[in-house]
Amino acid sequence: MSPRVEAVFWFLLTATGYFLLASLSLHATKGADNIAAIWPPSGYFLALLLLMPVRARIAAFAAMALASVGANMAEGIQATAAMAYTVANAAEAAIALWLVRRHEPNEMSFMVPRAVGRFCIAALTASAVSAVIATVLTGKGFDFLLSWMTTVALGMLIVTPPIVMLARMVGSNALHNTSTAMKIEAIALLTVAAFLTGACFSQSEFPVTFLPCVALIIASYRLGPFGAAAGMLIVAIIASLLTGQGFGPIAAMHESQKVEVLFLQFYLVTMLFIALPLAALLVVQRRLAKRLEQSNRWLLQAEAAALVGHWRVDLVRWTIQWSDQTYRVHGLEPGIPVDVDYSVAQYLPEDRVAVQKVLTDAVRSGEPFVFQGRIMRADGEIRHVKSHGSIEMGRRGKAIGIFGTVQDVTETVENARVLEAARSAAERIANTDLLTGLPNRRHTLAFMDQALRRAEQDGAPLAVAIFDIDHFKQINDVHGHAVGDEVIRWVGQRAKASLRDDDMVGRYGGEEFVCILQGRSAMSAELVAERVRKAVQVDAEGSDLPNTTVSIGLAIYAGEPSIEDLLQRADKALYAAKREGRNRLRMAA
């Protein structure tokens, strides 16, 4: 609907409903000063305010004011008094709405005990404020204030919940989705409640005012909060009408009209505060029971899927209990008698001692524990299992039991081994030059950085040699790239064969290599670098490869703060060797 049509709709709905309910209430059971024993229009209007959009509330309050003044004046009440009553009724609706929305900004649910409690507090607070306003505006006394407060409070407490719940059931198609059997049961229970209330309040010979309570409790149990609210509304309407006409046990008290009205209100309030919270608590209990049932079902499925069982050791009786899944983990049929010693004996000898120590320490400290070991199943298969557990403490702080879970983690252990092997292989590939099999640039720089840090901390000697293949472009141009690749591979192998295990040679890029010489003096490092150069030259002369030589630049660590500075010195020495004719070694300055 457009905003204008929507405002008109709520205006008419409010005005029509409020006027009819107010007129009926003023004609029916009346208390002192023409105030009805129950004021349903207050509950009706609050229900509409909770259901309507915010933009329609101004139109609704205008409709309520017109309907209220009209209904009161139609009953012969003076205009000033009618306007005073209207102001008080409008104030109570605004206050109740504000208090409810303060804690329930979205939809309020009468199926949540806390929300029901807050609604009751809001209704009682609003009715008290409304009573004070009406009393001040009309100049009447305490009896008027008390009667107004209880009348309005009952109107909101009894009428608002069923209207709100019914409207939301219709709006959410809950009624359409409800089974026919449940609908028939609801109609039957509410009909019984109406019949018992009528039977109780249509005569005064038999004091059976407890019968409507029984019917209301049954409706609350079977139908939930809606059954409680709808049943309460039916009881209130019938009891109020019959009592107002002079029928029933309350009218038979032959007390003043004020006393009879107050007693009827007390009766209805008592029933209301029993039925509505009880229904909300039953909803919570059913939800919890359903959630617990679902959790237990998921737990059983999870145990079966994850191969997890549970067990408990009674430290006083020295007995143990296994779940069915625990039997399956151990390769046994569920139900076979087992004891504590048997459970521990299933672990392999090399793991058994560790398991016993973990359990002993846990009992002594009271702390949770976890252990993993290998068991020999009844069929002879060895499986890896993991247990988590905690200690049950008695009243005097003494351990009385051990509760734990056991999980078959054999696949996890095997998968971890496979993953570790794959990780190691991937790491080797990531750190290795595919052409030469030597460490690649990334791995070489990382190794050099570690060596530099050790040299800084320990003062150990360190040297770095950079060498590349002389005239390598010419080799590629004359003999082809395949031969060039073979030359690179062969040079890397000869360099590696000339070094100790503590040293490293890696491919730095293209035809360039880096040697990292640890723990060597300047003279020793120079001898090693020269050995590499000669190994390449001599071996090249006796191979099928083209003549190959290398030029080497050597730098001795002299406190450089980074590997880049050390490599730069070695690189300058390398270019000096090339300028001086290649196939030679030069020391960095």
N, C-alpha and C positions, 0 to 999 in steps of 0.2 A: 504493500500500500504506500501511496505517497504520504508525506508528512501531514498534509492537511486532512486527508481521508482517515489516516491513522488517529489523529487527534480527535476527530469527530466520533470515530468508533469507540475509543476509550471514554470519551465524554458521555456518550449515550449509555454505554455499559455500566459506567459508574453511577450515573444519575438514576437510571431505571432500577438497578439492583439495590442501591442504597435507600431509595425512597420506599420501595416495596418492603424491604426488611425492616426499616425503621417504623413504617406504618403498622406492620404485623406485630412487631415487638411491643409497640405502645398499646395495641389493642389486646394483646395476650396477657401474659403474667406481668403484673405491674407491682412495683415495690412502692415504698414511700415516695411522695412527691412526684408521682408519675414517672419514675425511672424504672425501666424494665429490669427483671431479675438477671437477664442476660441481654447484652446489647450486640447482636450479630452484625449490625452494619459496620462496627469498628473492625471486626475480623475480616469481613468481606472487603472493605476498602484497603486494609493492609495487604491482603492477598493480591489484589489488583496492582497495588504499587510495587510489590515484589515481582510481578510477572510482566508489567508493561515496560516499554523502553523509557529512558530518561526524558526524552523530548515530549512525551505525552503526559507527564505528571502535572504540569500546570493546568492543562485542560481537565484532568481528573480531579484536582483539588477544587476547581471552580464548580464542576458538576456535583461534587460531594457537598459543597456549601449550599448550593441551590436546593438539592434534595433534602438536606438536613433541616434547613429553615422551613421548607414546604411541609415536610412530614410533621414537624413539631407544631406548626401553626394550624395544620389541619386537625390536630388533636386538641385544639383550643388553648395552646400555650401562647402566651404573649410574645410579641415580636422581639422585644429586648431579651427575654429569657431564651427564646429560640436561637437568637444570634449568639448569645453567650455559650449555649450548649454547642453550637456549631464551631465556634472558635476553639473550645476545649477539645472537641472531637478531631478537628483538623490538627491541632497541636500534638495530640497523642499519636496520630498517624505519622506525622513528620518525625517525631522523636523516635518512635519504634523503628521506622524505616532507617533512620540514620544509625541507630545502635546496631541493627542487624547488618547493614552494609559495611559498617566499620570493621567488623570481624569476618564477614562473609561477602567480599566484594563481588564475587561471581554468583553463581546459583547457590542458594542455601539448600542444604540437604537435611531432611528430617530423619535420615537414616544414620546420622552420626550423633552419638550421645552428646558430645561437646557442643555441637551446633544446636541441638535441642535445648540444652541448658542455657546457651546464650540467647536463644529466642525467648525463652521463658523470662529471663532477666530483663530483656528489652521490653516485653509486654508489660511486666509488672512495673518497671520504671516509668514507662510512658503513661500507664493508667494512673499512677500516683501523681505525676505532674499534671495530667489532664484534670484529675479530681481537684487539685489545688486551684487550677485556673478557673474551673467551673464554680467552685465555692467562692472564690474571691469576686468573680464577676456577678454572681447572683446574691451574694451576701448571706448565704445559708450556713448552717452549723456543721458540727462534726459528723452527725449521723448522715447528712447528705454526702459529705466527702467520702465517708467509708463506703456507703452504698454505691456511689458513682465509681469509685476505684475498683471495687470487686466486680461490678457489672461490666465495665469496659474491659477489665483484665480477662474475665471469662469469655467475652466475645472474641477477643483476639486469640486467646489460647485454644479455644474450641473450634472456631470457624476457619481461621487462617490455614492451619495445616492441611485439612482435607481438600480445600479448594486448590492450594498450590500443588499438592501432590497429584491430584486428578488432572489438572491442566498440563502438568509436565508428562504425565503418563500418556495423555492424548497426543501431545506434541511430539513425543519420542516414539510413537507407535507401540508403546509397551502394551497397551490394551489389545491391539491387533495381534501382537505376538504371544499374548497369554493364551494358554490352552482353554478349550471350552469347559473342561472339567474344573479348572481353577476358577473360571468365571461363575460357574454354577455353585461351587463351594462358597465363594465370596458372597453371592446373593443369599444363599441359604443361611450363612452365619450372621449376616447383617439383619436378615429377616427375623431370625431367632432372637437377636439382641433387641430388636424393636418389639417383638411379641412379649418377651420377658419384662421389658421396661413398662409396656402398657399394662401387663398383668399386675405388676408390682404397684404402679402408681394410680391404678384405677380403683383400688380398694384399700381400705385401712384395717381390715379385720386381721389379716395375717402380715406380720412385719418381715417381709422378704426382700428388703432393699439390697440384699447381697446378691440376688440373682442377676441383675444387670452387670454387676462387677464380674461375675463368673463368665457371662457371655462376652464381655469386653476383653477379658484376659485371653479367652479362647480365640477370639478374632485377632488379637494382637499376635498370638503365637503362630497362627496359621497364615495370616495375611500380612504381617509385618506392620510398619508404621502407618500405612494407609488404612489397614483394618482397624488399628487403634484409633486413628483420627476420625474415620468415618463412623465407627461404632460410637465413639464419644459424642459426635455431633447428633446422632440419632437419639441416644439416651438423653442428651441435654434438651433437645426439642420436645420429646414426648414428656419428660419429667416436668419441664417448665410449663407446658400447656396444661397438663392435667392438674398440677399443683395450683396454677393460677385460676383454674375453674373450681377449686375447692375439693379436689379428689386426692386420694393417696395418703400415705402415712404421715407426710410432713404437714399437710393441711389438717390432719386429725389431731395435731398437737394442740389446737385451739389457743395458739399464742397470737401475739400481734403480727400484723402483716410483715413488719420489719424483721422480726425474729424468724418467721417462716422463710422469708427470702434469703436471709443470711444462712440459715441452715441448709437450704437447697444449694446455695453457692458453695458452702463448705463441702457438701456431699459431692458435687460435681468436680470441685478442685481436687479433692482426694482421689477420685477415680482418674482424673486426667494425669496427675503426677505419678500414678502407678502405671497406667497403660502406655503413655507415650514414651517415657524413658525405657520401660521394659521392652517395648517393641524395637526401639533403636538398639538396645543392648543385644537383643536376640539376632538382629541383623548382623551386628559386629561378630557375635559368636558364630553364626553360620558362615560368615566370610572367613573367619579364622579357621574354622573346621575344614572348610573347602580348601583353603590355602595349605593347611597342614596335610590334608589328604593328597593334594597335588604335589607338595614337597616330598612326602614319603614315596609317592610313585616315582617322581624324578630321581630320588635318592637311590631307589632300587635299580632303576634303569642306568643311572650313572655308575653304580657299583659294578653292575654286569658289564657295561661298556668299557670301563676303565680298569677292570680286573682288581677292584678294591673291596676288601672285606674289613670287618671290625672285630675286635676281641676285647675281653675284659678279664683281668686277673683279680681274684678276691684274695687279698693278702692275709686276711684273718683265717679263712678256711683253706687257703692255698689250693684254689680251684681255678679253672679257666673256662671261659665260654667263647665259642667261635660262631660267627655268622656263617650262613650257607656259603657266601662267596669266599670266606676264609678257608673253608674246607676245600673248595674248588681250587684255590690258589695252591694248596698243598697236595692236590691230586687225590683227595679223599672224598668219599660219599658223605654228604651232610648227615649229622647225627651220630657218627661213630665217636665213642668216648675218647677223649684226649685229656692229658693232664699238663701241668706246667713244664715238667721235665721233658716230656715228649716234644712240646712246642719248641723248646730251646735246642733239643737234640737234632732237630731237622736242619739246623744250620751246619755248614761245613766246618770241620775242626778249626781251620785258620780264621773263620769269622765268629765262631761260637764264643770265644773268650771276650771279644770286643763287644758282642751283644750283651753278654752277662754284665760286663762292666758298665755299659750305658744304663741298663735297667737298675743296677745297684746304686749308681750315682744319682739317678733320677729319684728313686725312693728316698734316698738320704736327704737330697736338697729340696725335693718337692717341685722342681722345675720341669717344664715340658721337655720332651726329648725327641730325637729323630735318629734313626740308624738305617744303614743299608747293608745287606749281605746276601750270601748265596745259600739256598736251601736245596736239599735233596728230596725231591718229591717221592711219593709212594711208588710211582712208576719208574723211578730211577733217573728222571730228568732233572738236570740242574737248572734252577731259575734264579734270577736276580729279583729280590724283593726289597721294598722300602717301607719302613714303619714310622708313623708319627704317633705321639701319645702324650698323655698328661697323667698326673697323679691325683687320685681322689683323696682328700684329707678329711679326717673325722673331726668331731667337735673339739677335741683336745689338741688338734694340730698334728695328729699322727696319721701316717699314710695307711689307708685301709683298702686301696685298690689301684689298679693301673688300667686305664682305658686307652686303646690305641687302634690304629688302622693299619692294614697291611695291603700293599699294592704290588702287583707283578709288574716290574719295570724292565723286564728282560729286553723287550723291543726297544725301550728308550735307551738302555745301555748300549745295545748293538748299534742303534742309529747314531748315538753319540760317537761311537768308535768310527763309524763310516764317515760322519761329518768331520771329525778331527782329521782323518786321513785325507779327505777331500780338501779341507782347509789348508793342510800342510802342502798338498800338491799344488793348490792354487797359489799359495804363497811362494812356493818355489818357482812356479811359472812367472808370477808377477815380478820376481826379483832376478830372473835369469834372462840373459840375452839369447835369443833362439838360434842365432847363427853360430855363435862360438861356444855356447854353454857356460860362459863366464857370467859373473854378476853384471847386471845391467847398470845403467847410469844411476838410477834411483837407489839401488842397493849399494852401489859403490860410494855414493855421497853419504848415505846413512852410516856405513861402516867407517868412513873417514871422519865423520862428525863424532862418533863414539871414541875413535882413537885419539882425536884432538882433545876431547874432554878428559880422557885418562891421562894424557900428557900434561894437561893443565893441572890436574889434581895431584898426580904422582911424580911429575917431573921426568917421566920416562922418555927416552929419545924417540923421535918420530921423523920419518922422511917420506916425501911424496915425489914420485917420478912420473912424468907425462911423456909418452912416446907415441909417434905415429909412423906410418909406413912411408918411406921415401918414394917419390914419383908414383904415387898410387893411381893418380888419374891416368898416367901414361899406361900403366898395367891394364887398366880397364879399357882404354881406347884400343890398345894393340891386341890384347888377348880375350877381351870380353868380360862381362860382369860375372859370369859363372866362375871364371878363373880368379877374378878379383875377390869374390866371396871366399873361395878356397884359400887364397893368400891370407885374408883376414882371419879365417878359422885357424890356419896353421900357425900364424904369428902368435895368436892368443894361447895356443897350446904350448908352444916353445917357451913363452914368457912364464906361464904357470909352472912348467916343469923346472924352471930355474929358481923358484922361490921356496921359502920354508912354508910350513903349514900355518904359522902365525901371520904371514904376510898375505896380501891379497892383490890380485890383478883383475881389473874389470874393464869392460868395454865402455868407453866414455862417449863414443859417438863416431859414426863413420869408420875411418881407419885409425882412430885415436884411442889409446889405452892409458889407464892410470894404474900405477903400482903403489901400494901403501905398505911401507916397510916399518914395522914396529920394533922398538927396543934395539935399534941399531945406531951406532955412532955414525958420524959423517963419513969416516973412511970406510966403514963396513957397508954403509948404504951405497957409496960410490962403487965399491967392488961388485955388489949385487947388481946394480944397474948396468955396469959394464958387462957382467956375465950375461945378462939378458940380451944386450946388443950383439955380443959375439955369438951367442947361441943362434940367434936368428940368421946372422950372416953366414956362419959356417954351415949350418944345416941347409940353408937355401942353396948353397953351392952343390950339395949332393942330392938334391931332389929334382923332380920333374917340373917344378914350378919355376916361373921366371925369377931371375936374380932379385932378391929382396933384402933390403936393409932398413934399419930404423934409426931415427934421431931421437935422443932422449934429453929432457930437461929435468934436473934433480934439484929439489929444494929441501933444506933441513929446517924442521920446526924451530922457530926462534921467538915463540911467544905470540904468534898471530892470534887475534881474537876470533877469527872465523876460518872455515875451510876455504872460503872464496879467496881470502888474502894469501893463503898458502899455495893454492892452485895458481894464482896469478903470478907468483914468483917462479913457480916451476914452468909455467907457460912461457914466460919471458926467456928462461934458460933454454927451452926447446927451440924458440925462434932464433936464438943466438947460434945453436948448433946447426940449424938449417942454413943460416947466412954464411957460416964458415965451411960449408961444403957437404953437409949431411953425413949420415952414417957415423955419428960421433955423439959423445956424452958431454954435456956442459952443466956445471954447478951454478945454481942461482947465487947472486951476490948476497 
